[in-house]
Amino acid sequence: MNATRVNHNTVILLDGSILVIGGLGKDGTGCIALHAAERYMPQEVFGAPSPVWAEMAAQQKDRLYHSIAVLLPNGDVLSG
């Protein structure tokens, strides 16, 4: 991952990639909420020379330890 996270949610997407959403990270002063989602594209599925982490759109609200992420039937991810 591009950022170390705790208390995040992980969803396996329909194409085999993995979406990591929310959680806490650290900055110089302590813990902060992470808003940017990250998508992991494993070598075994996508054939890249190394695993790839891509930053996705940021969430507007903090999603910490009492949060969920669910893959919906149409392929969208609901985070709440």
Biopython code that builds the backbone (N, CA, C, O; Angstrom):
import numpy as np
from Bio.PDB.StructureBuilder import StructureBuilder

atoms = [
    (1, "MET", "N", (0.829, -1.179, 0.000)),
    (1, "MET", "CA", (0.000, 0.000, 0.000)),
    (1, "MET", "C", (0.873, 1.242, 0.000)),
    (1, "MET", "O", (2.023, 1.217, 0.439)),
    (2, "ASN", "N", (0.311, 2.306, -0.492)),
    (2, "ASN", "CA", (1.029, 3.576, -0.473)),
    (2, "ASN", "C", (1.034, 4.197, 0.919)),
    (2, "ASN", "O", (1.934, 4.969, 1.249)),
    (3, "ALA", "N", (0.040, 3.866, 1.733)),
    (3, "ALA", "CA", (-0.038, 4.370, 3.106)),
    (3, "ALA", "C", (-0.298, 3.194, 4.049)),
    (3, "ALA", "O", (-1.089, 2.306, 3.732)),
    (4, "THR", "N", (0.360, 3.187, 5.193)),
    (4, "THR", "CA", (0.102, 2.166, 6.197)),
    (4, "THR", "C", (-1.265, 2.436, 6.806)),
    (4, "THR", "O", (-1.566, 3.572, 7.170)),
    (5, "ARG", "N", (-2.108, 1.389, 6.922)),
    (5, "ARG", "CA", (-3.480, 1.562, 7.413)),
    (5, "ARG", "C", (-3.790, 0.550, 8.501)),
    (5, "ARG", "O", (-3.269, -0.566, 8.506)),
    (6, "VAL", "N", (-4.650, 0.965, 9.421)),
    (6, "VAL", "CA", (-5.269, 0.064, 10.379)),
    (6, "VAL", "C", (-6.761, 0.368, 10.375)),
    (6, "VAL", "O", (-7.174, 1.479, 10.041)),
    (7, "ASN", "N", (-7.562, -0.614, 10.746)),
    (7, "ASN", "CA", (-9.026, -0.471, 10.815)),
    (7, "ASN", "C", (-9.647, -0.099, 9.465)),
    (7, "ASN", "O", (-10.629, 0.641, 9.419)),
    (8, "HIS", "N", (-9.085, -0.602, 8.380)),
    (8, "HIS", "CA", (-9.619, -0.318, 7.050)),
    (8, "HIS", "C", (-10.554, -1.446, 6.611)),
    (8, "HIS", "O", (-10.658, -2.474, 7.280)),
    (9, "ASN", "N", (-11.227, -1.240, 5.487)),
    (9, "ASN", "CA", (-12.089, -2.257, 4.890)),
    (9, "ASN", "C", (-11.479, -2.689, 3.560)),
    (9, "ASN", "O", (-10.878, -1.886, 2.846)),
    (10, "THR", "N", (-11.643, -3.967, 3.242)),
    (10, "THR", "CA", (-11.107, -4.520, 2.006)),
    (10, "THR", "C", (-12.217, -5.255, 1.258)),
    (10, "THR", "O", (-12.977, -6.018, 1.855)),
    (11, "VAL", "N", (-12.305, -5.020, -0.057)),
    (11, "VAL", "CA", (-13.319, -5.660, -0.895)),
    (11, "VAL", "C", (-12.631, -6.238, -2.121)),
    (11, "VAL", "O", (-11.843, -5.546, -2.767)),
    (12, "ILE", "N", (-12.914, -7.497, -2.456)),
    (12, "ILE", "CA", (-12.409, -8.097, -3.688)),
    (12, "ILE", "C", (-13.388, -7.739, -4.798)),
    (12, "ILE", "O", (-14.571, -8.069, -4.722)),
    (13, "LEU", "N", (-12.890, -7.063, -5.828)),
    (13, "LEU", "CA", (-13.735, -6.608, -6.928)),
    (13, "LEU", "C", (-13.943, -7.709, -7.958)),
    (13, "LEU", "O", (-13.261, -8.734, -7.930)),
    (14, "LEU", "N", (-14.886, -7.493, -8.864)),
    (14, "LEU", "CA", (-15.257, -8.505, -9.855)),
    (14, "LEU", "C", (-14.111, -8.882, -10.793)),
    (14, "LEU", "O", (-14.075, -10.010, -11.284)),
    (15, "ASP", "N", (-13.182, -7.973, -11.051)),
    (15, "ASP", "CA", (-12.069, -8.271, -11.965)),
    (15, "ASP", "C", (-10.884, -8.934, -11.270)),
    (15, "ASP", "O", (-9.878, -9.227, -11.916)),
    (16, "GLY", "N", (-10.988, -9.177, -9.953)),
    (16, "GLY", "CA", (-9.908, -9.812, -9.210)),
    (16, "GLY", "C", (-9.002, -8.842, -8.488)),
    (16, "GLY", "O", (-8.122, -9.268, -7.740)),
    (17, "SER", "N", (-9.192, -7.554, -8.689)),
    (17, "SER", "CA", (-8.405, -6.574, -7.944)),
    (17, "SER", "C", (-9.001, -6.403, -6.548)),
    (17, "SER", "O", (-10.112, -6.856, -6.274)),
    (18, "ILE", "N", (-8.256, -5.752, -5.684)),
    (18, "ILE", "CA", (-8.649, -5.607, -4.288)),
    (18, "ILE", "C", (-8.708, -4.123, -3.955)),
    (18, "ILE", "O", (-7.750, -3.390, -4.199)),
    (19, "LEU", "N", (-9.835, -3.678, -3.397)),
    (19, "LEU", "CA", (-10.028, -2.288, -3.021)),
    (19, "LEU", "C", (-9.895, -2.149, -1.516)),
    (19, "LEU", "O", (-10.541, -2.875, -0.760)),
    (20, "VAL", "N", (-9.048, -1.206, -1.077)),
    (20, "VAL", "CA", (-8.851, -0.926, 0.340)),
    (20, "VAL", "C", (-9.393, 0.478, 0.596)),
    (20, "VAL", "O", (-9.010, 1.438, -0.073)),
    (21, "ILE", "N", (-10.298, 0.581, 1.583)),
    (21, "ILE", "CA", (-11.006, 1.841, 1.826)),
    (21, "ILE", "C", (-10.904, 2.210, 3.299)),
    (21, "ILE", "O", (-10.986, 1.350, 4.176)),
    (22, "GLY", "N", (-10.721, 3.507, 3.560)),
    (22, "GLY", "CA", (-10.805, 4.052, 4.907)),
    (22, "GLY", "C", (-9.670, 3.639, 5.811)),
    (22, "GLY", "O", (-8.606, 3.219, 5.356)),
    (23, "GLY", "N", (-9.915, 3.766, 7.098)),
    (23, "GLY", "CA", (-8.930, 3.405, 8.095)),
    (23, "GLY", "C", (-8.143, 4.592, 8.609)),
    (23, "GLY", "O", (-8.393, 5.745, 8.260)),
    (24, "LEU", "N", (-7.186, 4.260, 9.450)),
    (24, "LEU", "CA", (-6.327, 5.262, 10.071)),
    (24, "LEU", "C", (-4.895, 5.100, 9.599)),
    (24, "LEU", "O", (-4.423, 3.987, 9.365)),
    (25, "GLY", "N", (-4.217, 6.215, 9.464)),
    (25, "GLY", "CA", (-2.802, 6.232, 9.157)),
    (25, "GLY", "C", (-2.103, 7.122, 10.161)),
    (25, "GLY", "O", (-2.727, 7.589, 11.115)),
    (26, "LYS", "N", (-0.825, 7.364, 9.965)),
    (26, "LYS", "CA", (-0.066, 8.223, 10.876)),
    (26, "LYS", "C", (0.571, 9.363, 10.106)),
    (26, "LYS", "O", (0.996, 9.214, 8.961)),
    (27, "ASP", "N", (0.621, 10.502, 10.771)),
    (27, "ASP", "CA", (1.446, 11.596, 10.280)),
    (27, "ASP", "C", (2.410, 11.952, 11.406)),
    (27, "ASP", "O", (2.539, 11.181, 12.357)),
    (28, "GLY", "N", (3.074, 13.066, 11.333)),
    (28, "GLY", "CA", (4.068, 13.420, 12.341)),
    (28, "GLY", "C", (3.502, 13.672, 13.724)),
    (28, "GLY", "O", (4.240, 13.630, 14.708)),
    (29, "THR", "N", (2.200, 13.935, 13.818)),
    (29, "THR", "CA", (1.614, 14.288, 15.115)),
    (29, "THR", "C", (0.761, 13.181, 15.717)),
    (29, "THR", "O", (0.403, 13.275, 16.891)),
    (30, "GLY", "N", (0.420, 12.146, 14.973)),
    (30, "GLY", "CA", (-0.410, 11.066, 15.500)),
    (30, "GLY", "C", (-1.235, 10.417, 14.410)),
    (30, "GLY", "O", (-0.847, 10.419, 13.241)),
    (31, "CYS", "N", (-2.378, 9.860, 14.791)),
    (31, "CYS", "CA", (-3.247, 9.153, 13.847)),
    (31, "CYS", "C", (-4.138, 10.116, 13.086)),
    (31, "CYS", "O", (-4.629, 11.100, 13.641)),
    (32, "ILE", "N", (-4.344, 9.821, 11.800)),
    (32, "ILE", "CA", (-5.236, 10.624, 10.958)),
    (32, "ILE", "C", (-6.123, 9.690, 10.153)),
    (32, "ILE", "O", (-5.742, 8.556, 9.863)),
    (33, "ALA", "N", (-7.306, 10.169, 9.794)),
    (33, "ALA", "CA", (-8.204, 9.395, 8.935)),
    (33, "ALA", "C", (-7.673, 9.445, 7.507)),
    (33, "ALA", "O", (-7.260, 10.502, 7.029)),
    (34, "LEU", "N", (-7.683, 8.294, 6.825)),
    (34, "LEU", "CA", (-7.256, 8.233, 5.431)),
    (34, "LEU", "C", (-8.496, 8.210, 4.543)),
    (34, "LEU", "O", (-9.364, 7.353, 4.704)),
    (35, "HIS", "N", (-8.575, 9.137, 3.623)),
    (35, "HIS", "CA", (-9.744, 9.246, 2.757)),
    (35, "HIS", "C", (-9.536, 8.603, 1.387)),
    (35, "HIS", "O", (-10.496, 8.122, 0.786)),
    (36, "ALA", "N", (-8.317, 8.585, 0.889)),
    (36, "ALA", "CA", (-8.061, 8.036, -0.444)),
    (36, "ALA", "C", (-8.143, 6.513, -0.423)),
    (36, "ALA", "O", (-7.515, 5.863, 0.413)),
    (37, "ALA", "N", (-8.912, 5.956, -1.335)),
    (37, "ALA", "CA", (-8.980, 4.508, -1.496)),
    (37, "ALA", "C", (-7.792, 4.055, -2.345)),
    (37, "ALA", "O", (-7.247, 4.836, -3.125)),
    (38, "GLU", "N", (-7.396, 2.794, -2.190)),
    (38, "GLU", "CA", (-6.322, 2.230, -2.999)),
    (38, "GLU", "C", (-6.775, 0.901, -3.595)),
    (38, "GLU", "O", (-7.462, 0.111, -2.948)),
    (39, "ARG", "N", (-6.377, 0.677, -4.837)),
    (39, "ARG", "CA", (-6.729, -0.564, -5.542)),
    (39, "ARG", "C", (-5.458, -1.347, -5.816)),
    (39, "ARG", "O", (-4.502, -0.829, -6.393)),
    (40, "TYR", "N", (-5.464, -2.609, -5.391)),
    (40, "TYR", "CA", (-4.318, -3.494, -5.575)),
    (40, "TYR", "C", (-4.597, -4.410, -6.757)),
    (40, "TYR", "O", (-5.640, -5.062, -6.819)),
    (41, "MET", "N", (-3.650, -4.454, -7.701)),
    (41, "MET", "CA", (-3.779, -5.318, -8.865)),
    (41, "MET", "C", (-2.674, -6.369, -8.808)),
    (41, "MET", "O", (-1.533, -6.091, -9.179)),
    (42, "PRO", "N", (-3.011, -7.592, -8.340)),
    (42, "PRO", "CA", (-1.986, -8.620, -8.149)),
    (42, "PRO", "C", (-1.373, -9.099, -9.464)),
    (42, "PRO", "O", (-2.026, -9.111, -10.508)),
    (43, "GLN", "N", (-0.108, -9.492, -9.384)),
    (43, "GLN", "CA", (0.618, -9.987, -10.554)),
    (43, "GLN", "C", (-0.085, -11.181, -11.195)),
    (43, "GLN", "O", (-0.163, -11.277, -12.420)),
    (44, "GLU", "N", (-0.593, -12.083, -10.372)),
    (44, "GLU", "CA", (-1.193, -13.318, -10.872)),
    (44, "GLU", "C", (-2.405, -13.050, -11.766)),
    (44, "GLU", "O", (-2.681, -13.824, -12.682)),
    (45, "VAL", "N", (-3.116, -11.975, -11.510)),
    (45, "VAL", "CA", (-4.334, -11.666, -12.266)),
    (45, "VAL", "C", (-4.047, -10.744, -13.446)),
    (45, "VAL", "O", (-4.575, -10.953, -14.539)),
    (46, "PHE", "N", (-3.213, -9.726, -13.233)),
    (46, "PHE", "CA", (-3.030, -8.690, -14.247)),
    (46, "PHE", "C", (-1.732, -8.807, -15.035)),
    (46, "PHE", "O", (-1.544, -8.072, -16.005)),
    (47, "GLY", "N", (-0.829, -9.710, -14.647)),
    (47, "GLY", "CA", (0.394, -9.949, -15.411)),
    (47, "GLY", "C", (1.403, -8.822, -15.372)),
    (47, "GLY", "O", (2.305, -8.787, -16.209)),
    (48, "ALA", "N", (1.287, -7.909, -14.443)),
    (48, "ALA", "CA", (2.255, -6.815, -14.315)),
    (48, "ALA", "C", (3.571, -7.380, -13.776)),
    (48, "ALA", "O", (3.560, -8.398, -13.084)),
    (49, "PRO", "N", (4.707, -6.734, -14.080)),
    (49, "PRO", "CA", (5.984, -7.236, -13.578)),
    (49, "PRO", "C", (6.085, -7.189, -12.054)),
    (49, "PRO", "O", (6.854, -7.949, -11.466)),
    (50, "SER", "N", (5.332, -6.322, -11.418)),
    (50, "SER", "CA", (5.293, -6.267, -9.956)),
    (50, "SER", "C", (3.885, -5.854, -9.531)),
    (50, "SER", "O", (3.152, -5.257, -10.319)),
    (51, "PRO", "N", (3.507, -6.165, -8.304)),
    (51, "PRO", "CA", (2.172, -5.758, -7.854)),
    (51, "PRO", "C", (2.002, -4.235, -7.935)),
    (51, "PRO", "O", (2.950, -3.487, -7.696)),
    (52, "VAL", "N", (0.813, -3.793, -8.266)),
    (52, "VAL", "CA", (0.556, -2.373, -8.472)),
    (52, "VAL", "C", (-0.505, -1.896, -7.481)),
    (52, "VAL", "O", (-1.567, -2.506, -7.355)),
    (53, "TRP", "N", (-0.210, -0.805, -6.782)),
    (53, "TRP", "CA", (-1.185, -0.123, -5.932)),
    (53, "TRP", "C", (-1.527, 1.196, -6.603)),
    (53, "TRP", "O", (-0.642, 2.019, -6.833)),
    (54, "ALA", "N", (-2.788, 1.406, -6.918)),
    (54, "ALA", "CA", (-3.231, 2.647, -7.559)),
    (54, "ALA", "C", (-4.138, 3.413, -6.603)),
    (54, "ALA", "O", (-5.049, 2.842, -6.003)),
    (55, "GLU", "N", (-3.880, 4.704, -6.469)),
    (55, "GLU", "CA", (-4.736, 5.525, -5.621)),
    (55, "GLU", "C", (-6.014, 5.867, -6.367)),
    (55, "GLU", "O", (-5.986, 6.222, -7.545)),
    (56, "MET", "N", (-7.129, 5.755, -5.668)),
    (56, "MET", "CA", (-8.449, 6.007, -6.247)),
    (56, "MET", "C", (-9.020, 7.295, -5.659)),
    (56, "MET", "O", (-8.348, 7.991, -4.898)),
    (57, "ALA", "N", (-10.250, 7.601, -6.015)),
    (57, "ALA", "CA", (-10.902, 8.810, -5.520)),
    (57, "ALA", "C", (-11.017, 8.790, -3.999)),
    (57, "ALA", "O", (-11.142, 7.729, -3.388)),
    (58, "ALA", "N", (-10.974, 9.964, -3.404)),
    (58, "ALA", "CA", (-11.055, 10.091, -1.952)),
    (58, "ALA", "C", (-12.504, 10.121, -1.489)),
    (58, "ALA", "O", (-13.385, 10.625, -2.185)),
    (59, "GLN", "N", (-12.732, 9.576, -0.308)),
    (59, "GLN", "CA", (-14.046, 9.652, 0.316)),
    (59, "GLN", "C", (-14.193, 11.013, 1.000)),
    (59, "GLN", "O", (-13.202, 11.656, 1.346)),
    (60, "GLN", "N", (-15.424, 11.434, 1.187)),
    (60, "GLN", "CA", (-15.673, 12.717, 1.822)),
    (60, "GLN", "C", (-15.728, 12.612, 3.349)),
    (60, "GLN", "O", (-15.446, 13.586, 4.048)),
    (61, "LYS", "N", (-16.084, 11.449, 3.859)),
    (61, "LYS", "CA", (-16.246, 11.253, 5.304)),
    (61, "LYS", "C", (-15.198, 10.281, 5.833)),
    (61, "LYS", "O", (-14.672, 9.449, 5.093)),
    (62, "ASP", "N", (-14.904, 10.402, 7.126)),
    (62, "ASP", "CA", (-14.013, 9.446, 7.770)),
    (62, "ASP", "C", (-14.703, 8.091, 7.854)),
    (62, "ASP", "O", (-15.870, 8.017, 8.240)),
    (63, "ARG", "N", (-14.006, 7.027, 7.501)),
    (63, "ARG", "CA", (-14.503, 5.660, 7.656)),
    (63, "ARG", "C", (-13.474, 4.916, 8.482)),
    (63, "ARG", "O", (-12.448, 4.473, 7.967)),
    (64, "LEU", "N", (-13.757, 4.783, 9.767)),
    (64, "LEU", "CA", (-12.788, 4.232, 10.706)),
    (64, "LEU", "C", (-13.214, 2.849, 11.163)),
    (64, "LEU", "O", (-13.681, 2.061, 10.341)),
    (65, "TYR", "N", (-13.077, 2.530, 12.410)),
    (65, "TYR", "CA", (-13.262, 1.160, 12.887)),
    (65, "TYR", "C", (-14.707, 0.693, 12.924)),
    (65, "TYR", "O", (-14.928, -0.518, 12.961)),
    (66, "HIS", "N", (-15.691, 1.554, 12.917)),
    (66, "HIS", "CA", (-17.094, 1.134, 12.857)),
    (66, "HIS", "C", (-17.642, 1.446, 11.467)),
    (66, "HIS", "O", (-18.613, 2.191, 11.338)),
    (67, "SER", "N", (-17.036, 0.890, 10.442)),
    (67, "SER", "CA", (-17.471, 1.146, 9.072)),
    (67, "SER", "C", (-17.539, -0.168, 8.299)),
    (67, "SER", "O", (-17.044, -1.202, 8.751)),
    (68, "ILE", "N", (-18.162, -0.103, 7.126)),
    (68, "ILE", "CA", (-18.297, -1.280, 6.263)),
    (68, "ILE", "C", (-17.983, -0.899, 4.827)),
    (68, "ILE", "O", (-18.026, 0.274, 4.456)),
    (69, "ALA", "N", (-17.671, -1.894, 4.035)),
    (69, "ALA", "CA", (-17.565, -1.749, 2.589)),
    (69, "ALA", "C", (-18.126, -3.033, 1.994)),
    (69, "ALA", "O", (-17.705, -4.130, 2.360)),
    (70, "VAL", "N", (-19.079, -2.891, 1.075)),
    (70, "VAL", "CA", (-19.785, -4.048, 0.515)),
    (70, "VAL", "C", (-19.787, -3.933, -1.005)),
    (70, "VAL", "O", (-20.064, -2.868, -1.557)),
    (71, "LEU", "N", (-19.474, -5.040, -1.673)),
    (71, "LEU", "CA", (-19.575, -5.094, -3.128)),
    (71, "LEU", "C", (-21.027, -5.358, -3.503)),
    (71, "LEU", "O", (-21.601, -6.368, -3.094)),
    (72, "LEU", "N", (-21.620, -4.458, -4.277)),
    (72, "LEU", "CA", (-23.009, -4.589, -4.700)),
    (72, "LEU", "C", (-23.099, -5.431, -5.976)),
    (72, "LEU", "O", (-22.104, -5.564, -6.689)),
    (73, "PRO", "N", (-24.264, -5.999, -6.277)),
    (73, "PRO", "CA", (-24.411, -6.857, -7.458)),
    (73, "PRO", "C", (-24.034, -6.185, -8.785)),
    (73, "PRO", "O", (-23.627, -6.867, -9.726)),
    (74, "ASN", "N", (-24.167, -4.857, -8.869)),
    (74, "ASN", "CA", (-23.838, -4.168, -10.119)),
    (74, "ASN", "C", (-22.355, -3.805, -10.226)),
    (74, "ASN", "O", (-21.942, -3.201, -11.216)),
    (75, "GLY", "N", (-21.542, -4.169, -9.213)),
    (75, "GLY", "CA", (-20.112, -3.922, -9.250)),
    (75, "GLY", "C", (-19.689, -2.672, -8.479)),
    (75, "GLY", "O", (-18.491, -2.455, -8.297)),
    (76, "ASP", "N", (-20.621, -1.850, -8.024)),
    (76, "ASP", "CA", (-20.303, -0.695, -7.199)),
    (76, "ASP", "C", (-19.908, -1.155, -5.800)),
    (76, "ASP", "O", (-20.231, -2.269, -5.389)),
    (77, "VAL", "N", (-19.208, -0.289, -5.075)),
    (77, "VAL", "CA", (-18.861, -0.569, -3.683)),
    (77, "VAL", "C", (-19.567, 0.460, -2.809)),
    (77, "VAL", "O", (-19.456, 1.664, -3.041)),
    (78, "LEU", "N", (-20.288, -0.017, -1.813)),
    (78, "LEU", "CA", (-20.959, 0.847, -0.851)),
    (78, "LEU", "C", (-20.084, 0.914, 0.392)),
    (78, "LEU", "O", (-19.727, -0.118, 0.962)),
    (79, "SER", "N", (-19.741, 2.116, 0.809)),
    (79, "SER", "CA", (-18.934, 2.322, 2.016)),
    (79, "SER", "C", (-19.748, 3.186, 2.966)),
    (79, "SER", "O", (-20.243, 4.248, 2.589)),
    (80, "GLY", "N", (-19.880, 2.723, 4.191)),
    (80, "GLY", "CA", (-20.687, 3.483, 5.149)),
    (80, "GLY", "C", (-20.238, 3.266, 6.565)),
    (80, "GLY", "O", (-20.815, 3.836, 7.491)),
]
sb = StructureBuilder()
sb.init_structure("model")
sb.init_model(0)
sb.init_chain("A")
sb.init_seg("    ")
for serial, (resi, resn, name, xyz) in enumerate(atoms, 1):
    if name == "N":
        sb.init_residue(resn, " ", resi, " ")
    sb.init_atom(name, np.array(xyz, "f"), 0.0, 1.0, " ", f" {name:<3s}", serial, name[0])
structure = sb.get_structure()
